[in-house]
Amino acid sequence: MKKIGLGIAAVFLLVVVSGFVLSQLQGNAADAAKVGDCARITGVADSPKYQAMPCESDQANVKIAKILAFNDKACPSGGTEYSTYTGQATFCLMPNFAEGNCYGQDRESGIAKVDCKTPNAVRVAKVVTGSTDPASCGKARSARFPEPAVTFCLERGDVR
């Protein structure tokens, strides 16, 4: 169980790092973005790039959960911490996880879809939309985002 905890922690750390990278981007690449849009972040370590793409793409690693109004100071609380991008507006970002897929560390994009046999891969066992109830995951770990309400049930990649 300790190993899955480390894998899950690594995946979410990468999401937070990706949010920091987005906050360092220059230009208007994300200006037209709206809630529910997805993007791929690449060049995390040295030359970050934001590329909008369909959420169905295996390469899209973040989804815009909320765009804060000018006077809002923080993303919604009460669950897993969102990563953020602040430019013309502040975007609250969550991972673009799909049920049944596995995710792990990627040098180019921080987090990426990987084969479930990849060491330390985390598999999304279930995606529960409209709820942040951790009980919906049973014994699996949960990552809960209050807005929009979604719970990702996570387990080791090599467990089925």
MOCOR-V319277 format. One line per field, one symbol per residue. psi: psi as a letter, one per 20 degrees, with the letter a starting at -180 (. if undefined). A space follows every 50 residues. Layout:
BEGIN
psi = ???
END
This chain:
BEGIN
psi = hhghggggggghghggghggghiiqqakhjhjqrpiqrrpprkghhmqpp oqrqhipiioiqpohqoqrhipiqrqrjbqpqrqpodhrpppqrqmqppi qqqaqphhjgqqprpiippjqppohqpoqjqkohhiiciqqqopphoqoq pppqrqhjp.
END
